Amino acid sequence: MANSDLLSAQTMLSMSNRIFMFENGELEDHEVVELFQDLIESKLIFQLQGSYQRIAQDLVDQGVIYEFE
């Protein structure tokens, strides 16, 4: 496995773990912000159910996170 593939696999595992922790209410506020910013930047937000997209949009509207172009 190439280093970039390994990094991608590790990143995905981390993201999955963070989503699981979010769903269980185990993240601090700043960790939620980081998670949603990462979901937007990775464009994974578009592969998740609509509730995640609505939360992300609320955070963007509040100026807490920014939209990735």
BAVO-242601 format. One record per residue: x, y, z of N, C-alpha, C in turn; residue in three letters; chain. Coordinates in Angstrom, 2 decimals. Example, Ala and Ser with C-alpha at 12.3 -4.5 7.8 and 13.67 -1.06 7.14 Angstrom:
! BAVO-242601
n.X,n.Y,n.Z,ca.X,ca.Y,ca.Z,c.X,c.Y,c.Z,rest,kette
13.19,-5.69,7.80,12.30,-4.50,7.80,13.20,-3.30,7.80,ala,A
12.85,-2.25,7.08,13.67,-1.06,7.14,12.90,0.03,7.87,ser,A
END
This chain:
! BAVO-242601
n.X,n.Y,n.Z,ca.X,ca.Y,ca.Z,c.X,c.Y,c.Z,rest,kette
0.85,-1.18,0.00,0.00,0.00,0.00,0.89,1.24,0.00,met,A
0.61,2.16,-0.88,1.39,3.39,-0.97,1.12,4.27,0.23,ala,A
2.07,5.15,0.54,1.91,6.05,1.68,0.65,6.89,1.58,asn,A
0.33,7.38,0.36,-0.85,8.21,0.20,-2.13,7.40,0.43,ser,A
-2.11,6.12,0.03,-3.27,5.25,0.27,-3.44,4.99,1.76,asp,A
-2.32,4.79,2.45,-2.36,4.56,3.88,-2.88,5.79,4.60,leu,A
-2.41,6.95,4.19,-2.87,8.20,4.79,-4.36,8.38,4.57,leu,A
-4.82,8.09,3.37,-6.24,8.22,3.08,-7.05,7.26,3.94,ser,A
-6.58,6.04,4.10,-7.28,5.05,4.93,-7.31,5.51,6.38,ala,A
-6.20,6.05,6.87,-6.15,6.54,8.24,-7.07,7.74,8.43,gln,A
-7.09,8.62,7.45,-7.95,9.79,7.50,-9.41,9.38,7.53,thr,A
-9.78,8.42,6.70,-11.16,7.94,6.65,-11.55,7.28,7.96,met,A
-10.66,6.49,8.55,-10.95,5.85,9.83,-11.15,6.89,10.91,leu,A
-10.28,7.90,10.92,-10.41,8.97,11.88,-11.75,9.69,11.72,ser,A
-12.11,9.97,10.48,-13.37,10.67,10.20,-14.55,9.81,10.66,met,A
-14.50,8.53,10.36,-15.58,7.62,10.78,-15.71,7.58,12.30,ser,A
-14.57,7.52,12.97,-14.59,7.50,14.44,-15.17,8.80,14.99,asn,A
-14.79,9.92,14.40,-15.29,11.21,14.86,-16.78,11.35,14.60,arg,A
-17.27,10.84,13.48,-18.71,10.86,13.19,-19.45,10.03,14.23,ile,A
-18.92,8.85,14.52,-19.52,7.98,15.53,-19.57,8.69,16.89,phe,A
-18.47,9.33,17.25,-18.42,10.05,18.52,-19.41,11.21,18.52,met,A
-19.54,11.92,17.40,-20.51,13.01,17.29,-21.92,12.49,17.52,phe,A
-22.24,11.38,16.86,-23.58,10.81,16.99,-23.89,10.37,18.41,glu,A
-22.86,10.02,19.17,-23.03,9.60,20.55,-22.88,10.75,21.55,asn,A
-22.71,11.96,21.02,-22.59,13.13,21.89,-21.30,13.18,22.68,gly,A
-20.24,12.58,22.15,-18.97,12.48,22.86,-17.95,13.55,22.47,glu,A
-18.29,14.46,21.56,-17.35,15.48,21.13,-17.61,16.80,21.85,leu,A
-16.53,17.50,22.16,-16.63,18.85,22.69,-17.04,19.78,21.54,glu,A
-17.51,20.97,21.87,-17.97,21.91,20.84,-16.90,22.18,19.78,asp,A
-15.67,22.41,20.21,-14.61,22.71,19.25,-14.31,21.51,18.35,his,A
-14.52,20.30,18.87,-14.31,19.10,18.06,-15.41,18.93,17.02,glu,A
-16.62,19.35,17.36,-17.73,19.33,16.41,-17.43,20.30,15.26,val,A
-16.96,21.48,15.60,-16.61,22.47,14.59,-15.53,21.92,13.67,val,A
-14.49,21.33,14.24,-13.40,20.76,13.44,-13.91,19.64,12.54,glu,A
-14.78,18.79,13.07,-15.34,17.69,12.29,-16.09,18.21,11.08,leu,A
-16.97,19.17,11.29,-17.77,19.67,10.17,-16.93,20.46,9.17,phe,A
-15.91,21.16,9.64,-15.02,21.84,8.70,-14.29,20.80,7.85,gln,A
-13.83,19.73,8.49,-13.15,18.66,7.76,-14.09,17.96,6.78,asp,A
-15.33,17.76,7.18,-16.31,17.13,6.28,-16.55,17.99,5.04,leu,A
-16.59,19.30,5.23,-16.78,20.20,4.09,-15.54,20.18,3.20,ile,A
-14.36,20.32,3.80,-13.13,20.39,3.02,-12.87,19.10,2.23,glu,A
-13.24,17.97,2.81,-13.04,16.68,2.14,-14.17,16.35,1.17,ser,A
-15.22,17.17,1.22,-16.43,16.97,0.42,-17.21,15.71,0.81,lys,A
-16.84,15.09,1.93,-17.59,13.94,2.42,-18.98,14.34,2.90,leu,A
-19.15,15.61,3.21,-20.44,16.10,3.69,-21.55,15.76,2.70,ile,A
-21.22,15.73,1.41,-22.22,15.46,0.38,-22.58,13.99,0.27,phe,A
-21.84,13.13,0.96,-22.12,11.70,0.95,-22.88,11.27,2.21,gln,A
-23.09,12.20,3.12,-23.79,11.90,4.36,-25.25,12.30,4.26,leu,A
-26.04,11.81,5.20,-27.46,12.13,5.20,-27.68,13.63,5.38,gln,A
-28.86,14.06,5.01,-29.20,15.47,4.98,-29.03,16.20,6.29,gly,A
-29.20,15.51,7.41,-29.07,16.19,8.70,-27.66,16.75,8.90,ser,A
-26.67,16.04,8.40,-25.29,16.54,8.49,-25.11,17.78,7.64,tyr,A
-25.70,17.76,6.47,-25.60,18.92,5.58,-26.30,20.13,6.17,gln,A
-27.43,19.90,6.83,-28.14,21.01,7.46,-27.34,21.59,8.63,arg,A
-26.72,20.73,9.42,-25.88,21.22,10.53,-24.72,22.02,9.97,ile,A
-24.08,21.50,8.94,-22.96,22.20,8.32,-23.40,23.56,7.80,ala,A
-24.56,23.62,7.16,-25.05,24.90,6.63,-25.34,25.87,7.77,gln,A
-25.90,25.38,8.87,-26.14,26.24,10.03,-24.82,26.81,10.56,asp,A
-23.78,25.98,10.63,-22.48,26.45,11.11,-21.87,27.47,10.15,leu,A
-22.06,27.27,8.85,-21.59,28.23,7.85,-22.35,29.55,8.02,val,A
-23.66,29.46,8.14,-24.49,30.67,8.28,-24.12,31.47,9.53,asp,A
-23.70,30.76,10.57,-23.30,31.42,11.82,-21.87,31.96,11.76,gln,A
-21.15,31.63,10.69,-19.78,32.09,10.55,-18.78,31.28,11.36,gly,A
-19.20,30.12,11.84,-18.34,29.28,12.67,-17.35,28.49,11.80,val,A
-17.82,28.05,10.65,-16.97,27.36,9.67,-17.17,28.04,8.33,ile,A
-16.32,27.70,7.38,-16.43,28.32,6.06,-16.66,27.25,5.01,tyr,A
-17.31,27.68,3.92,-17.54,26.77,2.81,-16.25,26.61,2.02,glu,A
-15.98,25.40,1.63,-14.80,25.10,0.85,-15.14,25.25,-0.61,phe,A
-14.29,25.94,-1.36,-14.57,26.15,-2.77,-13.78,25.21,-3.63,glu,A
END
